[in-house]
Amino acid sequence: MDNEFEGAVLAFAREAGLFCPGDRVIAAASGGADSMALLQFLLRYRERLGICVEAVHVDHRLRPESGEVAEFVAEFCAARGVTLHRFAADAPVGHRSEEWSRELRYGYFERLAAQNGAKIATGHTLSDQAETLLFRLARGTGLKGACGIPARRGPFVRPLLGVTKAQAEAYCRRQGIVYVTDGDNLTDAYARNRIRHHALPALESVNPAAQSALGRFCERLAETERYLARQGAHLLERAARPGGYDLTVLAGADPVERQAALRLLAERARPLREGDLPRLEGLAAAGRGAVQLAPGAVLAAGRGLLFWQEPLPPESAFEPAPFAPGVYRLPGGYRVELLLLQGKECEESIKFAQTDKKALNNCADYARITGSLCLRTRRPGDVFRPAGRNVGKTLKKLYNELGVPLAQRSALPLLAAGSQVAWLWGQGFAQGLAPTGATRTLLVVRPEKEHSAEGMA
């Protein structure tokens, strides 16, 4: 039976290309059955595989017995002459979630792998693969998420993905390997536990080999995902133009290929999230606007291209300036000239502006403005009433409607009295401020963008 277990693990490792002669492999040893079975297998086959085997244990300090588990792993390694890397979290303060534990663990693993030029082997099994697939499908996932746990990702390798948790436990018993059982895994408090205790047994009542079937499904889907990624890369190559990607080429592609291309673009900034693809598809279809994927990472559309928008410079903050006629330059290339015209200049400017709607939008009857104006950029709670509309909108809502890129919003100039915005870049003056025949003092704003950019310019 041990030959059967070890043969299955060895075959999976070879097929997935997990190890090469000379590899330094550090096994993540939590003390549980899966990780101890993995460590035992690696020790028994290290010469045959031509690898050096070490171990690592992370003490999250979430439970009173965690120190005892750490000592158990240390004793196991010491008895076999295995180098053990140990890491313990600081004393807990407040609630620490499973996600916190995972980030702590994997963060240390990645540093350890980089420092030692090593691979990190984890004890994920076929059972974990099946549970992960069901969990993601129930929560909602895309193609990539349904591929499950990869056999290889960065420095991480998972040799046990071809065997079940029950097989790993049986292997430990036959090898005389003691392991620790986490009491939390016995309850139904966590969603994964409910899947393990109820959903998987229900599926196995239909097909005793349900876990293997789910694992094969993940493998086939992973092959499909890799194929679509290649197609998406080819589409980006065809659509590539100076400064971005041709929206016409993207629009003419098969929707599945286009989504693959958009996924590749988005994942340059961060892993794809639910809702990202519909937003990016909408952006490409509209041909204008922007989607922020991460701080400083904005995909924008305009001029027939889909492109990465340059982030605003760090010095984009602008010190508010009390209203006074003059020329003001704001970070991001924004230039604003403010003029107050009276007498003949006022009359002639109104006549000229009436022949140019854009110019008229930037003219106001100064007497109709209440409060002290200030030239600044947006603040939380700012409200603007667009000309021709009888309703005020927060700038956040208005910018969302107009598709103004998030990275630009904090730099767009405006004139405001308190939280009431009188003039807004790209929109002109608010409702009710337009000049009339009775206007005696005309406020004129002349906006200018000193270098090209997308948005409300």
TIVEXDO-130238 format. One record per residue (C-alpha): x, y negated, z. Coordinates in steps of 0.2 Angstrom, whole numbers, padded with zeros to 4 digits, always signed. Each point is the difference from the previous one (the first is absolute). Layout:
<recs>
XYZ/...
</recs>
This chain:
<recs>
+0000+0000+0000/+0014-0012+0004/+0007+0004-0017/-0017-0005-0008/+0000-0016+0010/+0018-0005-0004/-0002+0006-0018/-0015-0012-0002/+0010-0015+0007/+0015+0004-0010/-0009+0002-0016/-0010-0017+0003/+0016-0009+0005/+0009+0006-0016/-0015-0004-0012/-0001-0017+0007/+0018-0003+0000/+0001-0005+0018/+0018+0005+0004/+0017+0000-0009/+0016+0007+0006/+0009-0012+0012/-0015-0008+0006/-0001-0007+0018/-0017+0005+0006/-0008-0007+0016/-0015+0009+0006/-0013-0010+0009/-0003+0011+0015/-0016-0006+0010/+0000+0016+0010/-0016+0007-0008/-0002+0016-0009/+0002-0007-0018/+0016-0010+0004/+0008+0014+0010/-0004+0013-0014/+0008-0013-0013/+0016-0002+0011/+0002+0019+0002/-0002+0003-0018/+0013-0013-0005/+0012+0008+0013/-0002+0017-0007/+0002-0005-0018/+0012-0015+0001/+0015+0011-0006/-0011+0007-0015/-0006-0018-0004/+0018-0007+0002/-0007-0014+0012/+0005-0007+0017/-0014+0000+0012/-0003-0013+0014/-0016-0005+0010/-0009-0016+0006/-0013-0002+0014/-0010-0016+0003/-0007-0003+0017/-0015-0011-0002/-0003-0001+0019/-0018+0001-0003/-0003+0014+0013/+0008+0005+0017/+0007+0016-0007/+0009-0008-0015/+0016+0000+0010/-0001+0019+0003/-0004+0003-0018/+0016-0010-0005/+0010+0011+0012/-0007+0016-0007/+0005-0005-0018/+0017-0005+0007/+0003+0017+0008/-0005+0009-0015/+0012-0010-0011/+0014+0002+0013/-0002+0019+0001/+0003+0001-0019/+0013-0013-0001/-0011-0012-0010/+0004-0019+0000/-0016-0009+0007/-0004-0018-0004/-0011-0007+0014/-0010-0015+0001/-0012-0006+0013/-0013-0015-0001/+0000-0013+0013/-0011+0002+0015/-0018-0002-0007/-0009-0017+0003/-0019+0001-0005/-0008+0012-0012/+0011+0008-0013/-0009+0008-0015/+0004+0015-0011/+0005-0013-0014/+0012-0008+0012/+0008+0017+0004/+0002+0004-0018/+0008-0016-0005/+0012+0001+0015/+0004+0018-0005/+0003-0003-0018/+0009-0016+0002/+0013+0009+0010/+0000+0015-0012/+0004-0012-0014/+0014-0009+0009/+0007+0017+0005/+0000+0006-0018/+0008-0016-0007/+0014+0000+0014/+0004+0018-0003/-0003+0003-0019/-0012+0013+0005/-0017+0008-0004/-0014+0000+0013/-0009+0017+0000/-0018-0001+0008/-0011+0015+0005/-0016-0005-0010/-0008+0016-0005/-0013+0005-0013/-0013-0002+0014/+0005-0018+0002/-0001-0002-0019/-0018+0007+0000/-0005-0011+0015/+0007-0016-0008/-0009+0003-0016/-0017+0002+0008/+0003-0015+0012/+0005-0011-0015/-0015+0006-0011/-0012-0003+0015/+0007-0017+0003/+0001-0005-0018/+0016+0001-0011/+0006-0001-0017/+0010+0012-0011/+0017-0003+0009/-0008+0002+0017/-0008+0017-0006/+0018+0006-0004/+0002+0003+0018/+0017+0001+0009/+0015+0001-0012/+0013+0013+0001/+0013-0014-0002/-0001-0018+0004/+0016-0011+0002/+0011+0009+0013/-0015+0011+0005/-0002+0019-0004/-0014+0011+0005/+0005+0019-0002/-0015+0007+0009/-0013-0007-0012/-0002+0017-0007/-0005+0009+0016/-0014-0003+0013/+0001-0005+0018/-0006+0017+0005/+0014+0008-0009/+0013-0012+0008/-0007+0004+0017/+0001+0019-0004/+0018-0002-0006/+0005-0009+0017/-0008+0015+0010/+0010+0013-0011/+0016-0010+0002/-0002-0002+0018/-0001-0019-0001/-0009-0009+0013/-0009-0015-0005/-0011-0014+0008/-0018-0002-0003/-0007-0018+0000/-0016+0000+0011/-0007-0014-0011/+0000+0012-0015/-0013+0011+0009/-0013-0013+0002/-0012-0008-0013/+0004-0017+0005/+0009-0004-0017/-0007+0002-0017/+0014+0011-0006/-0003+0012+0014/-0019+0001-0005/+0006+0004-0017/+0012+0013+0006/-0013+0008+0012/-0015-0001-0010/+0001-0005-0018/+0015+0012-0005/-0008+0015+0009/-0016-0003-0010/+0009-0001-0016/+0010+0016+0004/-0017+0009+0003/-0003-0003-0018/+0017+0003-0006/+0013+0008+0012/+0014-0008-0010/-0008-0017+0000/+0016-0009+0007/+0010+0007-0015/-0013-0005-0012/+0000-0018+0007/+0019+0000-0001/+0000+0005-0018/-0013-0013-0004/+0012-0013+0008/+0015+0007-0011/-0010-0001-0016/-0006-0018+0004/+0018-0005+0004/+0005+0006-0017/-0015-0010-0008/+0005-0016+0010/+0018+0001-0006/-0006+0002-0018/-0012-0015+0002/+0015-0010+0008/+0010+0003-0015/-0014-0005-0012/-0002-0016+0011/+0018-0004-0002/-0001+0002-0019/-0015-0012+0000/+0010-0013+0010/+0014+0002-0013/-0012-0003-0014/-0008-0015+0008/+0016-0008+0006/+0003-0018-0006/+0011-0014+0006/-0007-0006+0017/-0013+0015+0002/-0011+0013-0008/-0012-0003-0014/-0018+0001+0006/-0006+0004-0017/+0011+0016-0001/-0006+0005+0018/-0018-0003-0005/+0001+0011-0015/+0008+0015+0009/-0009+0015+0007/-0007-0005+0017/+0009+0014+0009/+0016-0006-0007/-0003-0018+0004/-0004+0005+0018/+0016+0010+0001/+0010-0016-0007/-0009-0011+0013/+0005+0012+0014/+0018+0000-0005/+0000-0019+0000/-0009-0001+0017/+0012+0013+0008/+0015-0011-0004/-0007-0011+0015/-0008+0013+0011/-0009+0017+0000/-0017-0001-0008/-0015-0003+0011/-0018+0004-0003/-0008-0014-0010/+0016-0006-0008/-0003+0008-0017/-0018-0008-0002/+0008-0017+0004/+0014+0002-0012/-0012+0007-0013/-0011-0016+0002/+0015-0011-0001/+0006+0007-0016/-0018+0000-0007/-0002-0019+0005/+0016-0005-0007/+0002-0013+0014/+0002-0001+0019/+0012+0010+0011/+0001+0014+0013/+0012+0000+0015/+0007+0017+0004/+0012-0005+0013/+0008-0016+0007/+0009-0008-0015/-0006+0014-0012/-0015-0007-0011/-0005+0007-0016/-0008-0014-0011/-0009-0001-0017/+0001-0014-0012/+0006-0005-0017/-0005+0017-0006/+0013+0008+0012/-0001+0010+0016/+0016-0006+0010/+0008+0000+0017/-0002-0018+0006/+0015-0008+0008/-0003-0003+0019/+0000-0018+0006/+0017-0006+0007/+0001+0001+0019/+0000-0019+0001/-0017-0001-0007/-0007-0008+0016/-0005-0018-0002/-0001-0013+0014/-0017-0009-0001/+0001-0018-0006/-0013-0013+0005/-0008-0007-0016/+0010-0014-0009/+0002-0004-0018/+0016+0008-0007/+0008+0015-0008/+0001+0016+0010/+0010+0016-0004/-0005+0016+0009/+0009+0016+0000/-0004+0012-0014/+0002-0013-0014/-0016-0010+0005/+0000-0019-0004/-0014-0011+0006/-0002-0019-0004/-0013-0010+0010/-0006-0016-0006/-0012-0013+0006/-0007-0011-0014/-0011-0016+0002/-0007-0013-0011/+0003+0001-0019/+0011+0015+0003/-0014+0009+0009/-0012-0004-0014/+0011+0005-0014/+0005+0017+0008/-0018+0005+0003/-0004-0004-0018/+0015+0011-0006/-0004+0014+0012/-0018+0001-0006/+0007+0006-0017/+0011+0014+0009/-0009+0011+0012/+0016+0007+0007/+0006-0018+0004/-0017-0005+0007/+0001+0015+0012/+0015-0008+0007/-0008-0017+0003/-0010-0005+0016/-0009-0014+0007/+0011-0004+0014/-0014-0009+0010/-0009+0017+0000/+0013+0009+0010/-0002+0001+0018/+0014+0003+0012/+0019-0001-0001/+0007+0009-0015/+0015+0011+0001/+0010+0008-0014/+0004+0018+0006/-0002+0018-0004/-0014+0011+0006/-0004+0004+0018/-0012+0013+0008/-0018-0007-0001/+0002-0012-0014/-0016-0002-0010/-0002-0007-0018/-0016-0004-0009/+0003+0002-0019/-0007-0014-0011/-0017+0005-0007/-0003+0012+0014/-0010-0004+0015/+0008+0013+0012/+0017-0001+0009/+0012+0015+0000/+0015+0004+0010/+0016+0000-0010/+0002+0018+0003/-0016+0004-0008/+0002-0012-0014/+0018+0006-0004/-0007+0018+0000/-0014-0005-0013/+0013-0009-0011/+0013+0014+0001/+0013-0011+0006/+0016+0011+0005/+0002+0002+0018/+0018-0005-0001/-0004-0017-0007/-0015-0005+0011/+0011-0007+0015/+0009-0012-0012/-0014-0008-0010/-0002-0018+0005/-0016-0008+0006/-0007-0016+0008/-0010+0002+0015/-0008-0009+0014/+0001+0012+0014/-0007+0017-0006/-0010-0008-0014/+0010+0001-0016/-0003-0015-0011/+0012+0005-0015/+0006+0017-0004/+0014+0004-0013/-0008+0007-0016/-0018-0005+0006/+0001-0018+0002/-0011-0010+0012/-0014+0007+0010/-0019-0002-0003/-0006-0018+0003/+0016-0010-0002/+0000-0003-0019/+0001-0019-0005/-0015-0010-0006/-0003-0017-0008/+0000-0007+0018/+0017+0007+0004/+0013-0014+0005/+0014+0010+0006/+0005+0016-0010/+0011+0014+0007/+0009+0009-0013/+0010+0016+0002/+0012+0005-0014/+0006+0018+0003/+0014+0008-0009/+0009+0017+0000/+0018-0003-0002/+0003+0018-0006/-0012+0013-0007/-0010+0011+0011/-0016+0010+0001/-0014-0006+0011/-0011-0016+0000/+0013-0011-0008/
</recs>
